[in-house]
Amino acid sequence: MIIVITCSAPGKIHLIGEHAVVYGEPAIIISVGKRAYISAEKSESVKIYAQDINQSGEFSVSEVKEFAEKLQQLWDNCFETKNFAPLYSLLKNEHLGHIKAMIAKTMAELDINTPFSLNISSEIPIGSGLGSSAALSVAVPKALSELFRKVLTLEKINHVAYKIESLAHGTPSGGDNSICCYGGALWFKKGTPNIIEPLHLDFTMKNFVLVFTGIPKLTTGELVSNVRSLNPEYRDSRVKQLGMYTYEMRECLAKQDFTRMKERMNLAQELLAELGVSIDAIDRIHTAVKEINGGAKLSGAGGGGYMVCYHEDLQLLEQTIRDLGYVPEHVELGVEGVRTERK
Ligand code: PMV
């Protein structure tokens, strides 16, 4: 009998704290009801089929193992020189580079030496700040551990997912993979160890809408490194202020103080714009939503992608967004993290 394992992990939004989280400030990250799915079964070689981009590849186990070693050496060099461009360019130019890297890293971390085939499909738009790569980074180790009957804690899956994310983004905070792994809403602070606390948002979140502002021209790694190359004094004061707003946001959520919550969203957006990660479309939507007493900010790395907006009057919010030529999207928030779909 052929055993097929299907696992999935959700995407995410950053309610607040993106970019500042890279410098040790906290972030509030919430899972969204769009998921990435991985189906895995044993096979005679390592086969990948990525449905959404309609691409496939077939590799031997030793080829994938060599790729894992090459990537690790390159990551180490890039870390030393503080320049991850060579790693990003290798992954971009290699056929199925990112997916192959996820598989290679998982095989190395979980000591898997037997071939398998993976079918990948995702509801999460690629490169839009909704955590498409983080969801896969979590779902791949989950599916392969289930297929090879390795009992892994969520913590271990998250650890492997972070290693995978590091190949794609250099030195990410780890917030994205954590929310895709644990689901719900998280208070995340990078450190040794990371602080990861579930937030129980026991109010209805239906007044949040997402707005897509276009595919970012720059990757997360590039946007993060642009922020890093700002004048340190200019950057650090804004990062610190973003951290303050995140602490205040946590209080607002606990007290269900939506007026202050919207203000924190808007203030965070203005600081993110000062850090250079906003674009005209985001600024326009932010200004219009703020004018009607709503809250609106980019979510994730920025440079485009999804925005998160809030207003008590949902109709007014949606009309304001539509009047600017954009489409308000509803998505479930605070959904379950990584899970097995079917055995
Ligand atoms: O890649 P995105 O758009 O999900 O954003 C990542 C969030 C950042 O704070 C910008 C980077 C990080 O490592 O946390």
Residues whose N, C-alpha, C, O or C-beta is under 5 A from the ligand:
A	BS01	PMV	E18 H19 V21 G129 G131 P172 S173 G174 G175 D176 T220 S299 G300 A301 G302
